[in-house]
């Protein structure tokens, strides 16, 4: 019964952490379904004998066995599929490949429905004890093992491909809380019973210790840094969306600042008109501060808001040239911008956000050096991905800062015009385009921001013949821009 209570506590904590998040909901539901595994043992071997001491009505044993069978059927058939649905939401498969996700949902539950027709839920106990036929155990071992492999693959892949350090750590903690118990259950229940290791039939009870450690670990991390959206001491936050953490605050502060700066600007205008000559230096200071605040509000709202893509097939080279044209006046004359000619490389995406993202990377590169070269180019990776690179020959980024460069409001620059939102915005734009952004840097040798996009889904490579045939816009060649 302790095992059951621990799973209920774990399920409750998962749910209250973020009751609107589908990953939390399905994780909570799967933990609740798995709790029937321990509850059925307590029911049949502890509660039923006690009930018999109170009343030994004939025929009740058949009823109790049927209840036990149904609870066993629930955990054997539905626990693993529910956990796989959680893993899909955990890895954001519903957002990355929505059509495939909808089809997968139907496939996930189909085997459990088929097994319900093959094995009567009311007879599960009899199938468990049937010595002459081990097919029941082999089928359920393969069934649950397949789901567990799928869960592990999705969760580990999600951790590996997560580019934001804070979110990656959260996902690692979730994996540590869930995967050990899931795999131990596969081993201790299905494998041991399939191989008839009777000496170890009760080994599954050790999972009480594993679940207990998971609950303690969950509560400890919830107090220390937050876990799946729950931070104890009544501080609730979004554990899986770094940019949204600043969205509500940005909207509110932007509204207030816009109103107040408008009043200040109006007052400055009146004062300047009242004394057109010999204006005090204080007015210029106020004017510059107002401009700085207005720029901050604009960037804050643009970069922290939800990104909605207006998708079209765009030539990558054309986008780069547009960005270079917009930013070349903001880069020192002593810095050259070299753009590699990218023929036939197209991306399905939003022009506005892609250009703004490149603007940030180019301006950042220009601010990193007094003189030098910014290189922008691309290359095919393993025939499956395409990578764009924005490189500079500046001072580089200190090693201790690399893990934080994509976090909102983090900046290594001391100038007042920098708000620490640009790279967080870049990361958000790349993720919306199903890609990933990473940074390579060594102090004194420069920095490279690498943007990787999936081939075919986002990047399309067209030959000159196909461009003409499909009437696709071919960008004009400008070679190297200085």
C-alpha positions as CSV (number, residue, x, y, z in Angstrom):
1,X,0.0,0.0,0.0
2,X,3.0,2.3,0.6
3,X,4.0,1.9,-3.0
4,X,0.4,2.9,-4.1
5,X,0.4,6.0,-1.9
6,X,3.8,7.0,-3.2
7,X,2.6,6.8,-6.8
8,X,-0.5,8.8,-5.9
9,X,1.7,11.5,-4.3
10,X,3.9,11.5,-7.3
11,X,0.8,11.7,-9.6
12,X,-0.6,14.6,-7.5
13,X,2.6,16.6,-7.5
14,X,3.0,16.2,-11.3
15,X,-0.6,17.4,-11.9
16,X,-0.5,20.5,-9.6
17,X,2.9,21.5,-11.0
18,X,1.1,22.7,-14.1
19,X,-2.5,21.4,-14.6
20,X,-2.8,23.1,-18.0
21,X,0.3,21.4,-19.4
22,X,-0.5,18.2,-21.3
23,X,2.9,16.7,-20.5
24,X,2.1,17.1,-16.8
25,X,-1.4,15.7,-17.2
26,X,-0.3,12.6,-19.0
27,X,2.6,12.0,-16.6
28,X,0.2,12.3,-13.7
29,X,-2.3,9.9,-15.4
30,X,0.4,7.3,-16.2
31,X,1.6,7.3,-12.6
32,X,-1.9,6.9,-11.4
33,X,-2.5,3.9,-13.8
34,X,0.7,2.3,-12.7
35,X,-0.4,2.6,-9.0
36,X,-3.0,-0.2,-9.7
37,X,-0.1,-2.6,-10.0
38,X,0.6,-2.3,-6.2
39,X,-3.0,-1.6,-5.3
40,X,-4.1,-5.0,-6.7
41,X,-1.5,-6.9,-4.6
42,X,-2.6,-5.1,-1.5
43,X,-6.2,-5.7,-2.3
44,X,-6.0,-9.5,-2.9
45,X,-3.3,-10.5,-0.4
46,X,-3.9,-8.1,2.5
47,X,-7.4,-6.6,2.3
48,X,-9.3,-9.6,1.1
49,X,-8.1,-12.0,3.9
50,X,-9.0,-9.3,6.4
51,X,-12.5,-9.0,4.9
52,X,-12.9,-12.8,5.1
53,X,-12.3,-12.7,8.8
54,X,-15.3,-10.4,9.1
55,X,-17.5,-12.3,6.6
56,X,-16.9,-15.4,4.5
57,X,-19.9,-15.2,2.2
58,X,-19.8,-17.8,-0.6
59,X,-18.9,-16.6,-4.0
60,X,-17.1,-13.5,-2.8
61,X,-13.7,-14.9,-3.7
62,X,-14.7,-15.0,-7.4
63,X,-15.7,-11.3,-7.1
64,X,-12.4,-10.3,-5.4
65,X,-10.5,-12.2,-8.1
66,X,-12.4,-10.4,-10.8
67,X,-11.6,-7.0,-9.2
68,X,-7.9,-8.0,-9.0
69,X,-8.0,-9.1,-12.7
70,X,-9.5,-5.8,-13.8
71,X,-6.9,-3.8,-11.9
72,X,-4.1,-5.9,-13.4
73,X,-5.6,-5.4,-16.8
74,X,-5.6,-1.6,-16.3
75,X,-1.9,-1.4,-15.4
76,X,-0.7,-4.0,-18.0
77,X,-2.7,-2.5,-20.9
78,X,-2.8,1.2,-20.3
79,X,0.1,2.3,-18.1
80,X,2.8,2.1,-20.8
81,X,0.7,3.7,-23.6
82,X,-0.2,6.6,-21.3
83,X,3.5,7.0,-20.5
84,X,4.3,7.1,-24.2
85,X,1.7,9.8,-24.8
86,X,3.4,11.8,-22.0
87,X,6.8,11.3,-23.8
88,X,5.3,12.6,-27.0
89,X,4.2,15.8,-25.3
90,X,7.5,15.9,-23.4
91,X,9.4,15.9,-26.7
92,X,6.9,18.4,-28.2
93,X,6.1,15.9,-31.0
94,X,2.6,17.4,-31.1
95,X,4.2,20.8,-32.1
96,X,7.0,19.5,-34.3
97,X,5.0,17.0,-36.3
98,X,1.3,17.6,-35.5
99,X,-0.1,15.3,-38.3
100,X,2.2,12.4,-37.4
101,X,1.3,12.9,-33.8
102,X,-2.4,12.6,-34.4
103,X,-1.9,9.4,-36.3
104,X,0.4,8.0,-33.7
105,X,-2.2,8.6,-30.9
106,X,-4.5,6.2,-32.7
107,X,-1.8,3.6,-33.2
108,X,-0.7,3.8,-29.5
109,X,-4.0,2.7,-28.2
110,X,-4.8,0.1,-30.9
111,X,-2.7,-2.8,-29.4
112,X,-4.4,-2.3,-26.0
113,X,-7.8,-2.6,-27.5
114,X,-6.8,-5.7,-29.4
115,X,-5.4,-7.3,-26.3
116,X,-8.7,-6.6,-24.5
117,X,-10.4,-8.9,-27.1
118,X,-7.7,-11.6,-26.8
119,X,-7.6,-11.7,-23.1
120,X,-10.8,-11.1,-21.1
121,X,-10.0,-8.5,-18.4
122,X,-12.1,-10.4,-15.9
123,X,-9.8,-13.5,-16.4
124,X,-6.4,-11.8,-16.1
125,X,-5.6,-13.6,-12.9
126,X,-6.2,-17.0,-14.5
127,X,-3.9,-16.1,-17.5
128,X,-1.2,-15.1,-15.0
129,X,-1.3,-18.4,-13.2
130,X,-1.6,-20.7,-16.2
131,X,1.6,-22.7,-16.1
132,X,1.1,-24.6,-19.4
133,X,0.8,-21.4,-21.5
134,X,3.4,-18.7,-21.2
135,X,2.3,-16.8,-24.3
136,X,0.4,-14.4,-22.1
137,X,3.6,-13.3,-20.4
138,X,5.6,-13.2,-23.6
139,X,3.0,-11.0,-25.3
140,X,2.8,-8.5,-22.4
141,X,6.6,-8.4,-22.0
142,X,7.0,-7.5,-25.7
143,X,4.1,-5.1,-25.5
144,X,5.3,-3.1,-22.5
145,X,9.0,-3.4,-23.5
146,X,8.2,-1.8,-26.9
147,X,6.4,1.1,-25.2
148,X,9.2,1.6,-22.7
149,X,11.8,1.7,-25.5
150,X,9.7,4.3,-27.3
151,X,9.3,6.4,-24.1
152,X,13.1,6.3,-23.5
153,X,14.0,7.2,-27.1
154,X,11.6,10.2,-27.1
155,X,12.7,11.5,-23.8
156,X,16.5,11.0,-24.3
157,X,16.2,12.5,-27.8
158,X,14.4,15.5,-26.4
159,X,17.2,16.1,-23.9
160,X,19.9,15.8,-26.5
161,X,18.2,18.2,-28.9
162,X,17.3,20.8,-26.3
163,X,19.6,23.8,-26.9
164,X,18.5,25.9,-23.9
165,X,20.5,25.0,-20.8
166,X,17.7,25.7,-18.3
167,X,15.2,23.6,-20.2
168,X,17.8,20.8,-20.8
169,X,18.5,20.5,-17.1
170,X,14.7,20.4,-16.3
171,X,14.3,17.6,-18.9
172,X,17.3,15.7,-17.5
173,X,15.7,15.8,-14.0
174,X,12.4,14.5,-15.4
175,X,14.2,11.6,-17.1
176,X,15.9,10.8,-13.8
177,X,12.5,10.8,-12.0
178,X,10.7,8.5,-14.4
179,X,12.9,6.2,-16.5
180,X,14.6,4.2,-13.7
181,X,11.2,3.1,-12.2
182,X,9.7,2.3,-15.7
183,X,12.6,0.1,-16.7
184,X,12.8,-1.6,-13.3
185,X,9.1,-2.5,-13.7
186,X,9.7,-4.1,-17.1
187,X,12.5,-6.2,-15.6
188,X,10.9,-7.1,-12.3
189,X,7.4,-7.9,-13.6
190,X,7.3,-9.0,-17.2
191,X,10.8,-10.4,-17.8
192,X,11.0,-12.4,-14.5
193,X,7.5,-13.8,-14.9
194,X,8.2,-14.7,-18.6
195,X,11.3,-16.6,-17.7
196,X,9.6,-18.2,-14.6
197,X,12.2,-17.0,-12.1
198,X,9.8,-17.8,-9.2
199,X,12.4,-16.9,-6.6
200,X,12.2,-13.3,-7.8
201,X,8.5,-12.9,-8.3
202,X,8.3,-10.3,-5.5
203,X,11.2,-8.3,-6.7
204,X,8.9,-5.7,-8.1
205,X,8.3,-4.6,-4.4
206,X,11.8,-3.0,-4.5
207,X,10.2,-0.4,-6.9
208,X,8.7,1.1,-3.7
209,X,12.2,2.2,-2.8
210,X,12.8,3.6,-6.3
211,X,9.4,5.4,-6.4
212,X,10.1,6.7,-2.9
213,X,13.5,8.1,-4.0
214,X,11.8,9.7,-7.1
215,X,9.2,11.4,-4.9
216,X,11.9,12.7,-2.5
217,X,14.0,13.8,-5.4
218,X,11.0,15.5,-7.0
219,X,10.2,17.4,-3.8
220,X,13.8,18.3,-3.2
221,X,14.3,19.7,-6.7
222,X,10.9,21.6,-6.4
223,X,12.3,23.4,-3.4
224,X,15.7,23.9,-4.8
225,X,15.1,25.1,-8.4
226,X,11.7,23.9,-9.6
227,X,10.5,20.7,-11.2
228,X,8.2,20.4,-14.2
229,X,6.7,23.8,-13.4
230,X,6.4,23.4,-9.7
231,X,8.5,25.5,-7.4
232,X,7.5,25.0,-3.8
233,X,6.9,28.1,-1.7
234,X,4.1,29.0,-4.1
235,X,6.3,30.1,-7.0
236,X,4.8,28.6,-10.2
237,X,6.5,29.0,-13.5
238,X,6.6,27.4,-17.0
239,X,9.2,24.7,-17.0
240,X,9.3,24.0,-20.7
241,X,9.0,27.4,-22.4
242,X,11.9,29.8,-21.5
243,X,10.7,32.7,-23.6
244,X,7.1,32.7,-22.2
245,X,8.5,33.3,-18.8
246,X,9.0,36.9,-19.8
247,X,5.9,37.4,-22.0
248,X,3.4,38.6,-19.4
249,X,5.8,40.8,-17.6
250,X,6.9,42.3,-21.0
251,X,3.3,43.1,-22.0
252,X,2.5,44.8,-18.7
253,X,5.8,46.7,-18.3
254,X,5.6,47.7,-22.0
255,X,2.1,49.2,-21.5
256,X,3.2,51.1,-18.5
257,X,6.4,52.4,-20.0
258,X,4.7,53.5,-23.2
259,X,2.2,55.6,-21.3
260,X,4.8,57.2,-19.1
261,X,7.4,57.8,-21.9
262,X,4.7,59.5,-24.0
263,X,4.0,61.9,-21.1
264,X,7.7,62.6,-20.6
265,X,8.2,63.1,-24.4
266,X,5.3,65.6,-24.5
267,X,6.8,67.6,-21.6
268,X,10.3,67.6,-23.3
269,X,8.7,68.9,-26.6
270,X,6.9,71.7,-24.7
271,X,10.1,72.7,-22.9
272,X,12.2,72.7,-26.1
273,X,9.6,74.9,-27.9
274,X,9.5,77.3,-24.9
275,X,13.3,77.8,-25.1
276,X,14.5,77.1,-28.6
277,X,17.9,78.6,-27.8
278,X,20.3,77.8,-25.0
279,X,18.5,74.6,-24.1
280,X,19.8,73.0,-21.0
281,X,21.9,69.8,-21.3
282,X,19.4,68.0,-19.0
283,X,16.7,68.1,-21.8
284,X,19.1,66.2,-24.1
285,X,19.7,63.7,-21.4
286,X,16.0,63.2,-20.8
287,X,15.4,62.9,-24.6
288,X,18.1,60.2,-25.0
289,X,16.7,58.3,-22.0
290,X,13.1,58.4,-23.4
291,X,14.4,57.1,-26.8
292,X,16.3,54.3,-25.0
293,X,13.2,53.3,-23.1
294,X,11.0,53.3,-26.2
295,X,13.6,51.1,-28.0
296,X,13.6,48.8,-25.0
297,X,9.8,48.5,-25.0
298,X,9.8,47.7,-28.7
299,X,12.5,45.0,-28.5
300,X,11.0,43.6,-25.3
301,X,7.6,43.1,-26.9
302,X,8.9,41.9,-30.2
303,X,11.3,39.4,-28.8
304,X,9.2,38.0,-25.9
305,X,5.9,37.7,-27.7
306,X,4.6,34.5,-29.3
307,X,6.2,33.9,-32.7
308,X,3.6,33.2,-35.4
309,X,5.2,32.1,-38.7
310,X,3.9,33.4,-42.0
311,X,5.6,30.7,-44.0
312,X,6.8,30.8,-47.6
313,X,9.6,29.3,-49.6
314,X,12.5,31.8,-49.4
315,X,16.0,31.8,-50.9
316,X,18.4,31.8,-48.0
317,X,21.0,33.9,-49.9
318,X,18.4,36.6,-50.5
319,X,17.5,36.7,-46.8
320,X,21.2,37.0,-45.8
321,X,21.7,39.9,-48.3
322,X,18.6,41.7,-47.0
323,X,19.9,41.4,-43.5
324,X,23.4,42.6,-44.4
325,X,21.9,45.6,-46.2
326,X,19.9,46.5,-43.1
327,X,22.8,46.2,-40.7
328,X,25.9,47.3,-42.6
329,X,25.4,50.9,-41.4
330,X,25.5,49.6,-37.8
331,X,28.8,47.8,-38.3
332,X,32.1,49.6,-38.2
333,X,33.8,50.5,-41.5
334,X,36.8,48.6,-40.4
335,X,34.8,45.3,-40.4
336,X,34.2,43.4,-43.6
337,X,31.2,41.1,-44.1
338,X,31.9,38.1,-46.4
339,X,28.8,36.3,-47.7
340,X,29.1,32.9,-49.4
341,X,27.0,32.5,-52.5
342,X,24.4,29.9,-51.6
343,X,22.8,28.8,-54.9
344,X,19.6,26.8,-54.8
345,X,19.2,26.8,-51.0
346,X,15.7,27.6,-49.9
347,X,14.0,27.7,-46.5
348,X,10.3,27.4,-45.7
349,X,9.8,30.1,-43.1
350,X,8.9,33.6,-42.1
351,X,11.0,36.3,-43.8
352,X,10.4,39.0,-41.1
353,X,11.6,36.8,-38.2
354,X,14.5,35.2,-40.2
355,X,15.9,38.6,-41.3
356,X,15.5,40.0,-37.7
357,X,17.3,36.9,-36.3
358,X,20.2,37.4,-38.7
359,X,20.3,41.1,-37.9
360,X,20.9,40.3,-34.3
361,X,23.7,37.8,-35.1
362,X,25.4,40.2,-37.5
363,X,25.2,43.2,-35.1
364,X,26.4,41.0,-32.2
365,X,29.4,39.9,-34.3
366,X,30.1,43.5,-35.2
367,X,30.1,44.6,-31.6
368,X,32.5,41.8,-30.7
369,X,35.5,43.5,-32.5
370,X,36.9,46.8,-33.6
371,X,38.1,45.4,-36.9
372,X,38.0,42.0,-38.6
373,X,35.7,39.9,-40.7
374,X,32.2,38.5,-40.4
375,X,31.6,35.4,-42.5
376,X,28.2,34.0,-43.4
377,X,27.9,30.7,-45.2
378,X,26.2,27.4,-45.2
379,X,26.9,23.7,-45.7
380,X,25.1,20.3,-46.0
381,X,25.4,18.0,-43.0
382,X,25.2,14.2,-43.4
383,X,22.6,14.7,-46.2
384,X,19.9,15.2,-43.6
385,X,20.5,18.7,-42.3
386,X,21.7,22.1,-43.5
387,X,23.7,24.4,-41.4
388,X,24.1,28.2,-41.6
389,X,27.1,29.8,-39.9
390,X,27.6,33.4,-38.8
391,X,31.3,33.7,-37.7
392,X,33.4,36.6,-36.5
393,X,37.0,37.1,-35.7
394,X,36.5,39.0,-32.5
395,X,37.5,38.4,-28.9
396,X,35.2,35.3,-28.4
397,X,33.0,34.5,-25.4
398,X,34.3,33.4,-22.1
399,X,33.7,29.7,-21.3
400,X,31.6,30.4,-18.2
401,X,29.2,32.5,-20.3
402,X,28.6,30.1,-23.2
403,X,25.8,28.1,-21.4
404,X,23.9,31.3,-20.7
405,X,24.0,33.3,-23.9
406,X,20.6,32.2,-25.1
407,X,18.9,33.0,-21.8
408,X,16.6,36.0,-21.7
409,X,18.1,39.2,-20.2
410,X,21.6,37.7,-20.1
411,X,24.3,39.9,-21.7
412,X,28.1,40.2,-21.5
413,X,27.9,43.8,-22.9
414,X,27.9,46.8,-20.7
415,X,26.4,49.2,-23.3
416,X,23.0,50.6,-22.4
417,X,21.5,49.8,-25.7
418,X,21.7,46.0,-25.1
419,X,18.9,44.3,-23.3
420,X,20.0,40.7,-23.4
421,X,17.0,39.6,-25.5
422,X,18.5,39.2,-29.0
423,X,20.0,35.7,-28.7
424,X,17.0,34.4,-26.7
425,X,14.9,35.7,-29.6
426,X,17.2,34.0,-32.2
427,X,16.9,30.7,-30.3
428,X,13.1,31.0,-30.3
429,X,13.0,31.8,-34.0
430,X,15.2,28.9,-34.9
431,X,13.1,26.5,-32.8
432,X,9.9,27.7,-34.4
433,X,11.5,26.7,-37.7
434,X,12.3,23.2,-36.3
435,X,16.0,23.9,-36.1
436,X,18.6,24.3,-33.4
437,X,21.1,27.0,-32.7
438,X,24.5,26.5,-31.0
439,X,27.6,28.6,-30.3
440,X,31.2,27.7,-30.7
441,X,33.8,30.2,-29.2
442,X,37.3,30.4,-28.0
443,X,38.5,33.6,-26.3
444,X,40.8,35.4,-28.7
445,X,39.9,33.4,-31.8
446,X,36.3,34.5,-32.5
447,X,32.8,33.1,-32.3
448,X,30.6,31.1,-34.6
449,X,26.8,30.8,-34.3
450,X,25.6,27.7,-36.0
451,X,21.9,27.4,-37.2
452,X,20.9,23.9,-38.2
453,X,17.7,23.1,-40.0
454,X,16.2,19.7,-41.2
455,X,16.5,19.0,-44.9
456,X,13.3,18.7,-46.8
457,X,11.0,19.7,-43.9
458,X,12.6,23.2,-43.8
459,X,15.5,23.4,-46.2
460,X,15.0,22.6,-49.9
461,X,17.9,22.3,-52.3
462,X,16.9,23.3,-55.9
463,X,19.0,23.1,-59.0
464,X,19.0,25.9,-61.5
465,X,16.8,23.8,-63.8
466,X,14.2,23.2,-61.1
467,X,14.2,26.8,-60.0
468,X,13.3,27.9,-63.6
469,X,10.8,25.0,-64.0
470,X,9.0,25.8,-60.7
471,X,9.2,29.6,-61.3
472,X,11.2,30.1,-58.0
473,X,12.8,33.5,-57.4
474,X,16.5,33.4,-57.9
475,X,18.4,36.1,-55.9
476,X,20.8,38.5,-57.5
477,X,24.5,37.8,-56.9
478,X,26.4,40.3,-54.9
479,X,29.4,38.1,-54.0
480,X,31.2,39.6,-51.0
481,X,29.7,42.5,-49.1
482,X,32.1,44.9,-47.4
